């Protein structure tokens, strides 16, 4: 029971991160429109009940976050200069 609850919490955390960054249109840098749409779809998949779709969503979500971080590199600027 505890493991399932922990996994659910992590899934919700990942889905909220994807949703928030898509709606803000910004992660480590501006997000293109295709990535916004993909993040929204993946956030739904992460919360899906079917295990195959859920795990596909988790993998895709983590790949999206890493891909965006690699592509933007260290171009992010601090909020206070």
C-alpha positions as a Markdown table, in Angstrom:
| # | Residue | x | y | z |
|---|---|---|---|---|
| 1 | Unk | 0.0 | 0.0 | 0.0 |
| 2 | Unk | 2.8 | 2.4 | 0.9 |
| 3 | Unk | 4.7 | 1.8 | -2.3 |
| 4 | Unk | 1.6 | 2.3 | -4.4 |
| 5 | Unk | 0.8 | 5.6 | -2.6 |
| 6 | Unk | 4.4 | 6.8 | -3.1 |
| 7 | Unk | 4.3 | 6.0 | -6.8 |
| 8 | Unk | 1.0 | 7.8 | -7.1 |
| 9 | Unk | 2.6 | 10.8 | -5.4 |
| 10 | Unk | 5.6 | 10.8 | -7.8 |
| 11 | Unk | 3.3 | 10.5 | -10.8 |
| 12 | Unk | 1.2 | 13.4 | -9.7 |
| 13 | Unk | 4.4 | 15.4 | -9.1 |
| 14 | Unk | 5.7 | 14.7 | -12.6 |
| 15 | Unk | 2.3 | 15.4 | -14.2 |
| 16 | Unk | 2.0 | 18.8 | -12.3 |
| 17 | Unk | 5.6 | 19.7 | -13.4 |
| 18 | Unk | 4.8 | 18.9 | -17.0 |
| 19 | Unk | 1.4 | 20.8 | -16.9 |
| 20 | Unk | 2.8 | 23.8 | -15.1 |
| 21 | Unk | 5.8 | 24.2 | -17.5 |
| 22 | Unk | 3.5 | 23.7 | -20.5 |
| 23 | Unk | 1.0 | 26.4 | -19.3 |
| 24 | Unk | 3.8 | 28.8 | -18.4 |
| 25 | Unk | 5.4 | 28.0 | -21.8 |
| 26 | Unk | 8.8 | 28.1 | -20.0 |
| 27 | Unk | 11.0 | 25.5 | -18.4 |
| 28 | Unk | 14.7 | 26.3 | -18.5 |
| 29 | Unk | 14.0 | 28.4 | -21.5 |
| 30 | Unk | 11.0 | 29.1 | -23.8 |
| 31 | Unk | 9.2 | 26.0 | -24.9 |
| 32 | Unk | 8.1 | 25.6 | -28.6 |
| 33 | Unk | 4.4 | 25.0 | -29.3 |
| 34 | Unk | 5.0 | 21.3 | -30.3 |
| 35 | Unk | 6.6 | 20.7 | -26.9 |
| 36 | Unk | 3.8 | 22.4 | -25.1 |
| 37 | Unk | 1.2 | 20.1 | -26.8 |
| 38 | Unk | 3.4 | 17.0 | -26.1 |
| 39 | Unk | 3.9 | 17.9 | -22.5 |
| 40 | Unk | 0.1 | 18.2 | -22.0 |
| 41 | Unk | -0.5 | 14.8 | -23.7 |
| 42 | Unk | 2.3 | 13.2 | -21.6 |
| 43 | Unk | 0.9 | 14.6 | -18.4 |
| 44 | Unk | -2.4 | 12.9 | -19.1 |
| 45 | Unk | -0.6 | 9.6 | -19.9 |
| 46 | Unk | 1.4 | 9.8 | -16.6 |
| 47 | Unk | -1.9 | 9.8 | -14.7 |
| 48 | Unk | -3.6 | 7.1 | -16.9 |
| 49 | Unk | -4.6 | 4.0 | -15.0 |
| 50 | Unk | -3.5 | 1.4 | -17.6 |
| 51 | Unk | 0.1 | 0.4 | -16.6 |
| 52 | Unk | 1.4 | 0.4 | -20.2 |
| 53 | Unk | 0.3 | 3.9 | -20.9 |
| 54 | Unk | 1.3 | 5.1 | -17.5 |
| 55 | Unk | 4.9 | 3.9 | -17.8 |
| 56 | Unk | 5.1 | 5.2 | -21.4 |
| 57 | Unk | 4.0 | 8.6 | -20.1 |
| 58 | Unk | 6.6 | 8.5 | -17.3 |
| 59 | Unk | 9.4 | 7.6 | -19.7 |
| 60 | Unk | 8.3 | 10.2 | -22.2 |
| 61 | Unk | 7.9 | 12.8 | -19.5 |
| 62 | Unk | 11.4 | 12.3 | -18.1 |
| 63 | Unk | 12.8 | 12.2 | -21.7 |
| 64 | Unk | 11.1 | 15.5 | -22.5 |
| 65 | Unk | 12.5 | 17.2 | -19.4 |
| 66 | Unk | 16.1 | 15.9 | -20.1 |
| 67 | Unk | 15.8 | 16.7 | -23.8 |
| 68 | Unk | 14.7 | 20.3 | -23.1 |
| 69 | Unk | 17.5 | 20.7 | -20.5 |
| 70 | Unk | 20.1 | 19.5 | -23.0 |
| 71 | Unk | 18.8 | 21.6 | -25.9 |
| 72 | Unk | 18.7 | 24.8 | -23.9 |
| 73 | Unk | 22.0 | 24.1 | -22.3 |
| 74 | Unk | 23.1 | 26.7 | -19.8 |
| 75 | Unk | 21.3 | 29.6 | -21.6 |
| 76 | Unk | 18.9 | 30.1 | -18.6 |
| 77 | Unk | 19.4 | 33.4 | -16.9 |
| 78 | Unk | 19.0 | 34.1 | -13.3 |
| 79 | Unk | 15.9 | 36.0 | -12.2 |
| 80 | Unk | 18.0 | 38.7 | -10.5 |
| 81 | Unk | 20.9 | 40.1 | -12.4 |
